């Protein structure tokens, strides 16, 4: 579950005031809004990367407003993936698990599961520099989901992809909910993408959020 | 067949004029650039022709020069390590944090780059005449001793390392460490596990530049460390000492050693740059 109560967050002179919305556990929320409307700022506040000026943020019923990003249990996929240039694909999938001091065997099994699901088996020993846009986003998604977070935040993960890769990642994202039960908040500009994936559509407009339930999900 | 229209003629003339202007522009710039490169190469070639393998061998046999080579290698390596140790946190904080007085701090960091080298040496000399400086001297002799060589080199080399690393950290998107934070890292883990490995080429370049800068340092060392043989003599001091006694052959031979070291450093940096462009892991 993601719940924002009268959250005020800002960057410099720009401010989003008293934003409130709630996504039930396991929901796939898509957040839309014009460029510069503050979508990424809001996502950063939820991830703990930007402190809020007022209000409370709850994830899975826990108040995380004052917790650091590491303690929030959020998988975050930024635009362009932001893969680490010095790690192989396998090391990306292992990263959060090594930090959490999982046992070697448990890590191996988890990486195997993720690689099979995301079609990364042949790429495990590759460096990020040679990967296509679609492969990069699948690695970023696998890295974000590796530690089985309760919440997944995606910041325009499909914006830099060609049509084929976009369709492939969309299919993976459709499977995310059924496979993991994670609550997803996904930022996009693309209405077709939103209608395909969302069961809750959030529109950020003039500093407030309108919530819509797409007809297909009713 | 109809004759070309006046408009057609005019376009043709315009195109010729543009081509002529472009060519003149490129030729002027190429001549200016080429003359500077020619000057650089000429000085090196002149050095090479002035000396002979015999002179070089003779210089290398001199106990004083061998001591200077050893001290130069040791002090430059220590200076490079010390510069990285200090420059990495400074550059990271300057690249990532916003704080009051950041502009002033940024300007202060450039002081060693813009100050005349002799002034840096003199300032260090005066610093160690103050009560805190004298207190340090009671524990570790600095002025006119080996530590003064390292400190004089460090003052300038560190500023260059900070500039290089600042550019490196500026180029690494903060998103990378933010992702690391959401994956469970503390800030320090994100730095050691993500930022520093991603900055590895910049760190190597900064270390190499600091080393080369330290090797060429002369003014601050002359003032702060003196030029005492078998004590504070480094290669740049050797060139000065040999020149002052009229031994031009030895001065040129030692200069060529320093040129060789500088060329090796440049090649190393270029190789790193090439690796970076190819995106290969080190």
Interface residues (C-beta under 8 A of the other chain):
Chain A: X44 X47 X48 X49 X68 X69 X70 X72 X74 X75 X76 X78 X82 X84 X85 X86 X87 X95 X96 X99 X100 X127 X129 X130 X143 X144 X147
Chain B: X173 X175 X176 X178 X179 X180 X181 X182 X183 X184 X185 X186 X189 X193 X194 X197 X198 X200 X279 X280 X281
